[in-house]
Amino acid sequence: MDIAAYMADVGQQARDAATAVARSTTAVRNKALLATAEALDAARDELAAANAKDLESGRSSGLDEAMLDRLELTPARVDAMIEGLRQVASLPDPIGEITDMTFRPSGIQVGRMRVPLGVIGIIYESRPNVTVEAASLCLKSGNATILRGGSEAIHSNQAIAACLARGLSEAGLPENAVQVIRTTDRKAVGELITMPRFVDVIVPRGGKGLIERISRDARVPVIKHLDGICHVYVDSHADPEKALAVAVNSKTQRYGTCNTMETLLVDEEIASDILPLLAGAFREKGVELRGCDRTLEILTDVTAATKEDWATEYLAPILAVKVVDGLDGAISHINCYSSQHTDSIITENYTRARRFLTEVDSSSVMVNASTRFADGFEYGLGAEIGISTDKIHARGPVGLEGLTSQKYVVFGDGHIRT
Amino acid sequence: MDIAAYMADVGQQARDAATAVARSTTAVRNKALLATAEALDAARDELAAANAKDLESGRSSGLDEAMLDRLELTPARVDAMIEGLRQVASLPDPIGEITDMTFRPSGIQVGRMRVPLGVIGIIYESRPNVTVEAASLCLKSGNATILRGGSEAIHSNQAIAACLARGLSEAGLPENAVQVIRTTDRKAVGELITMPRFVDVIVPRGGKGLIERISRDARVPVIKHLDGICHVYVDSHADPEKALAVAVNSKTQRYGTCNTMETLLVDEEIASDILPLLAGAFREKGVELRGCDRTLEILTDVTAATKEDWATEYLAPILAVKVVDGLDGAISHINCYSSQHTDSIITENYTRARRFLTEVDSSSVMVNASTRFADGFEYGLGAEIGISTDKIHARGPVGLEGLTSQKYVVFGDGHIRT
């Protein structure tokens, strides 16, 4: 198979379909989403059979349990895909919204209209439900999509693609508005991220390695989501109860998520009082602590942290703890080691909260709230295609708006420039 | 000179300065702008002397007149730089603006705060006044800047840089907040566009060749401004007077600008009536017409257009003319040949205007207005760093907002996620 030629076809078909999707009405796009939900519900057996194939070959090729778990399409996960489609259909349509319409001294009227980006390429790993999640957000926002899932999920993804195609055609939209790449050849990814003529933006979803590789090689803009090294800073003016609740929740509510706290910073002024309480709470939860020298003076049973610990996303019940010289120490540590994902200050002091908000350069900055709130649903975006750790285009949780652009619209009455 | 080492120093200094600028108040940044204006006014002799050096070596190295003209810093251009600085100082500060603040069901309060991008690299050609223009917009929007001007303007740019340094230090800001690269070695550009650690975005200003080269080689996001192949479509429902006024103004108000019309599209239904009127008006202005076959049937004295004409940005008194099959023909021609810069429809028909606005995929879409209005000042942005023909991050005229990003701010009261 000539991968370059195949991908060029896929790209051209996506580009053509994008025009049709961009012109389609809200009702038509919602119909496609709801019809896909129906199609998935009707195809549970086919989905199970296709997924069984993937699981079988996954086992025989020795995928680990975590991988196999992500690969599995349980009935509950199919339900979730169906529910997700209905939720996305129920979201307000961002496309066509006109804002900032003003009259200019020249007499022309200028505003901005929200429009789709065009063609969005999604590259992801084993979880097949991402196929529906990503496609539904791109479709709702008026874009065409090219999806490249993990090769181990190829049968499941094709079965899901068939349901998407059914939904699209029932709504009268071109089936090519959502294409799932049919080959598992890695060359296809290389082509996908180097076709600016056909692809407007790439959204990679998966491990840091995947995203770094794609960002390095892409010739198309990439909405990246790198690691989440999140901090909670307990200020000397913190309410101890809030500090304990937020710190424990930020670390232990889930260990494997990017908005989980990885480093706890404590103001030296209160370290000796509050660190033992925090350590006790974390011990109860079975979290291993790794402390700086000053932490070790207070918590004698804690292992010493190395420089790497400050730059590590554990995604595990391990927490780095550092005693810092007040707010300035906290901000400089965060701006040095944070992945600019999410950082939170615990304080009752207005001025320190205000400074933390302004001076911490992260995509989400919080006061007296758990870092676990950094999430598209919690923020009210309705859905989330990822969390951008970039500053360009989209920053933080990326919802439908992040998959759109704005063009200027100008109304005149024969106006000319003089 | 070790260019890589030098640029790494420049980058690190810019990164450090960016933190100080981002934290500075509106008043301080405005003071730096106004102090720079004073410094330029006081340094007119030094500027003239430095510019004379550049002009002299330019002449001896055989630069053409157009190039020498762009290179020259006339007293009027110095006045314009000073006035520009005062205008930028008077613009509202985008930084720190908090929008969309809402309470979520969880009880947290979520909003978005506008923040600087960080370090912006500007690469431009011979015009030294760009040094002040670009630096002032980046500074106003809280960013640090690294400027790389044309080597032929090195003395002028260094003289301007000295004034910027004076203005910054008078306001108590680090002089490295604006750095003009001291070497003319082309390697410096290669380094500048491949330092993601130190540079957040590159804004190239200049010819298509420069911008394509930079976009191809950059490892940093680029806000590109490629060519402007702009269209005016005269619909069969057009008011002939408005059609003539807008078409003539779009082409002839200035020939060398990116928002100048390069192709005129005429609805076949009215071609035989209106083309002779348009041709007469353009003949008066000395504009050469190049027509499609159907145009030639109506305008017998016009030369035939080739396929290349539809894809050419003349920047000259030449205009391609095509008779199209109504609105659909116009939209498909535009979406095929337009550079997605600016396109305008002349019509009194509501439905056709509405369709044109929705279906033409360009950064500025107009009804009954001259394409020449596509400009940051005309749109009320106050100033313009360029006109983006991209869809990512910024589209169309890019003002201060395009040099910023938004981060999420979350206010809680010990809220945890359950």
HADDOCK unambig.tbl for C-alpha pairs under 7 A between the chains (distance, minus, plus):
assign (segid A and resid 23 and name CA) (segid B and resid 359 and name CA) 6.55 0.50 0.50
assign (segid A and resid 110 and name CA) (segid B and resid 379 and name CA) 6.37 0.50 0.50
assign (segid A and resid 117 and name CA) (segid B and resid 391 and name CA) 6.32 0.50 0.50
assign (segid A and resid 242 and name CA) (segid B and resid 414 and name CA) 4.53 0.50 0.50
assign (segid A and resid 245 and name CA) (segid B and resid 414 and name CA) 6.82 0.50 0.50
assign (segid A and resid 245 and name CA) (segid B and resid 416 and name CA) 6.89 0.50 0.50
assign (segid A and resid 246 and name CA) (segid B and resid 414 and name CA) 6.05 0.50 0.50
assign (segid A and resid 246 and name CA) (segid B and resid 415 and name CA) 6.82 0.50 0.50
assign (segid A and resid 246 and name CA) (segid B and resid 416 and name CA) 5.76 0.50 0.50
assign (segid A and resid 249 and name CA) (segid B and resid 416 and name CA) 6.00 0.50 0.50
assign (segid A and resid 249 and name CA) (segid B and resid 417 and name CA) 6.87 0.50 0.50
assign (segid A and resid 359 and name CA) (segid B and resid 23 and name CA) 6.57 0.50 0.50
assign (segid A and resid 362 and name CA) (segid B and resid 407 and name CA) 6.94 0.50 0.50
assign (segid A and resid 363 and name CA) (segid B and resid 407 and name CA) 4.72 0.50 0.50
assign (segid A and resid 363 and name CA) (segid B and resid 408 and name CA) 5.96 0.50 0.50
assign (segid A and resid 364 and name CA) (segid B and resid 407 and name CA) 5.84 0.50 0.50
assign (segid A and resid 364 and name CA) (segid B and resid 408 and name CA) 4.57 0.50 0.50
assign (segid A and resid 364 and name CA) (segid B and resid 409 and name CA) 5.78 0.50 0.50
assign (segid A and resid 365 and name CA) (segid B and resid 408 and name CA) 6.28 0.50 0.50
assign (segid A and resid 365 and name CA) (segid B and resid 409 and name CA) 5.00 0.50 0.50
assign (segid A and resid 365 and name CA) (segid B and resid 410 and name CA) 6.27 0.50 0.50
assign (segid A and resid 366 and name CA) (segid B and resid 409 and name CA) 5.73 0.50 0.50
assign (segid A and resid 366 and name CA) (segid B and resid 410 and name CA) 4.52 0.50 0.50
assign (segid A and resid 366 and name CA) (segid B and resid 411 and name CA) 5.91 0.50 0.50
assign (segid A and resid 367 and name CA) (segid B and resid 410 and name CA) 6.32 0.50 0.50
assign (segid A and resid 367 and name CA) (segid B and resid 411 and name CA) 5.09 0.50 0.50
assign (segid A and resid 367 and name CA) (segid B and resid 412 and name CA) 5.88 0.50 0.50
assign (segid A and resid 368 and name CA) (segid B and resid 411 and name CA) 6.65 0.50 0.50
assign (segid A and resid 368 and name CA) (segid B and resid 412 and name CA) 4.91 0.50 0.50
assign (segid A and resid 368 and name CA) (segid B and resid 413 and name CA) 5.19 0.50 0.50
assign (segid A and resid 368 and name CA) (segid B and resid 414 and name CA) 4.76 0.50 0.50
assign (segid A and resid 368 and name CA) (segid B and resid 415 and name CA) 6.69 0.50 0.50
assign (segid A and resid 369 and name CA) (segid B and resid 411 and name CA) 6.66 0.50 0.50
assign (segid A and resid 369 and name CA) (segid B and resid 412 and name CA) 4.80 0.50 0.50
assign (segid A and resid 369 and name CA) (segid B and resid 413 and name CA) 6.57 0.50 0.50
assign (segid A and resid 369 and name CA) (segid B and resid 414 and name CA) 5.38 0.50 0.50
assign (segid A and resid 369 and name CA) (segid B and resid 415 and name CA) 4.88 0.50 0.50
assign (segid A and resid 369 and name CA) (segid B and resid 416 and name CA) 6.22 0.50 0.50
assign (segid A and resid 370 and name CA) (segid B and resid 415 and name CA) 6.34 0.50 0.50
assign (segid A and resid 370 and name CA) (segid B and resid 416 and name CA) 5.13 0.50 0.50
assign (segid A and resid 370 and name CA) (segid B and resid 417 and name CA) 6.68 0.50 0.50
assign (segid A and resid 372 and name CA) (segid B and resid 417 and name CA) 6.33 0.50 0.50
assign (segid A and resid 373 and name CA) (segid B and resid 417 and name CA) 6.38 0.50 0.50
assign (segid A and resid 379 and name CA) (segid B and resid 110 and name CA) 6.38 0.50 0.50
assign (segid A and resid 391 and name CA) (segid B and resid 117 and name CA) 6.33 0.50 0.50
assign (segid A and resid 391 and name CA) (segid B and resid 405 and name CA) 5.83 0.50 0.50
assign (segid A and resid 392 and name CA) (segid B and resid 393 and name CA) 5.76 0.50 0.50
assign (segid A and resid 392 and name CA) (segid B and resid 405 and name CA) 6.70 0.50 0.50
assign (segid A and resid 393 and name CA) (segid B and resid 392 and name CA) 5.77 0.50 0.50
assign (segid A and resid 393 and name CA) (segid B and resid 393 and name CA) 3.59 0.50 0.50
assign (segid A and resid 395 and name CA) (segid B and resid 406 and name CA) 6.57 0.50 0.50
assign (segid A and resid 395 and name CA) (segid B and resid 407 and name CA) 6.29 0.50 0.50
assign (segid A and resid 396 and name CA) (segid B and resid 407 and name CA) 6.77 0.50 0.50
assign (segid A and resid 396 and name CA) (segid B and resid 408 and name CA) 6.91 0.50 0.50
assign (segid A and resid 405 and name CA) (segid B and resid 391 and name CA) 5.81 0.50 0.50
assign (segid A and resid 405 and name CA) (segid B and resid 392 and name CA) 6.70 0.50 0.50
assign (segid A and resid 406 and name CA) (segid B and resid 395 and name CA) 6.57 0.50 0.50
assign (segid A and resid 407 and name CA) (segid B and resid 362 and name CA) 6.94 0.50 0.50
assign (segid A and resid 407 and name CA) (segid B and resid 363 and name CA) 4.72 0.50 0.50
assign (segid A and resid 407 and name CA) (segid B and resid 364 and name CA) 5.83 0.50 0.50
assign (segid A and resid 407 and name CA) (segid B and resid 395 and name CA) 6.29 0.50 0.50
assign (segid A and resid 407 and name CA) (segid B and resid 396 and name CA) 6.76 0.50 0.50
assign (segid A and resid 408 and name CA) (segid B and resid 363 and name CA) 5.95 0.50 0.50
assign (segid A and resid 408 and name CA) (segid B and resid 364 and name CA) 4.57 0.50 0.50
assign (segid A and resid 408 and name CA) (segid B and resid 365 and name CA) 6.27 0.50 0.50
assign (segid A and resid 408 and name CA) (segid B and resid 396 and name CA) 6.90 0.50 0.50
assign (segid A and resid 409 and name CA) (segid B and resid 364 and name CA) 5.79 0.50 0.50
assign (segid A and resid 409 and name CA) (segid B and resid 365 and name CA) 5.00 0.50 0.50
assign (segid A and resid 409 and name CA) (segid B and resid 366 and name CA) 5.72 0.50 0.50
assign (segid A and resid 410 and name CA) (segid B and resid 365 and name CA) 6.27 0.50 0.50
assign (segid A and resid 410 and name CA) (segid B and resid 366 and name CA) 4.53 0.50 0.50
assign (segid A and resid 410 and name CA) (segid B and resid 367 and name CA) 6.33 0.50 0.50
assign (segid A and resid 411 and name CA) (segid B and resid 366 and name CA) 5.91 0.50 0.50
assign (segid A and resid 411 and name CA) (segid B and resid 367 and name CA) 5.10 0.50 0.50
assign (segid A and resid 411 and name CA) (segid B and resid 368 and name CA) 6.65 0.50 0.50
assign (segid A and resid 411 and name CA) (segid B and resid 369 and name CA) 6.67 0.50 0.50
assign (segid A and resid 412 and name CA) (segid B and resid 367 and name CA) 5.88 0.50 0.50
assign (segid A and resid 412 and name CA) (segid B and resid 368 and name CA) 4.91 0.50 0.50
assign (segid A and resid 412 and name CA) (segid B and resid 369 and name CA) 4.80 0.50 0.50
assign (segid A and resid 413 and name CA) (segid B and resid 368 and name CA) 5.20 0.50 0.50
assign (segid A and resid 413 and name CA) (segid B and resid 369 and name CA) 6.56 0.50 0.50
assign (segid A and resid 414 and name CA) (segid B and resid 242 and name CA) 4.51 0.50 0.50
assign (segid A and resid 414 and name CA) (segid B and resid 245 and name CA) 6.81 0.50 0.50
assign (segid A and resid 414 and name CA) (segid B and resid 246 and name CA) 6.05 0.50 0.50
assign (segid A and resid 414 and name CA) (segid B and resid 368 and name CA) 4.77 0.50 0.50
assign (segid A and resid 414 and name CA) (segid B and resid 369 and name CA) 5.39 0.50 0.50
assign (segid A and resid 415 and name CA) (segid B and resid 246 and name CA) 6.81 0.50 0.50
assign (segid A and resid 415 and name CA) (segid B and resid 368 and name CA) 6.69 0.50 0.50
assign (segid A and resid 415 and name CA) (segid B and resid 369 and name CA) 4.88 0.50 0.50
assign (segid A and resid 415 and name CA) (segid B and resid 370 and name CA) 6.34 0.50 0.50
assign (segid A and resid 416 and name CA) (segid B and resid 245 and name CA) 6.89 0.50 0.50
assign (segid A and resid 416 and name CA) (segid B and resid 246 and name CA) 5.76 0.50 0.50
assign (segid A and resid 416 and name CA) (segid B and resid 249 and name CA) 5.98 0.50 0.50
assign (segid A and resid 416 and name CA) (segid B and resid 369 and name CA) 6.21 0.50 0.50
assign (segid A and resid 416 and name CA) (segid B and resid 370 and name CA) 5.13 0.50 0.50
assign (segid A and resid 417 and name CA) (segid B and resid 249 and name CA) 6.86 0.50 0.50
assign (segid A and resid 417 and name CA) (segid B and resid 370 and name CA) 6.70 0.50 0.50
assign (segid A and resid 417 and name CA) (segid B and resid 372 and name CA) 6.34 0.50 0.50
assign (segid A and resid 417 and name CA) (segid B and resid 373 and name CA) 6.38 0.50 0.50
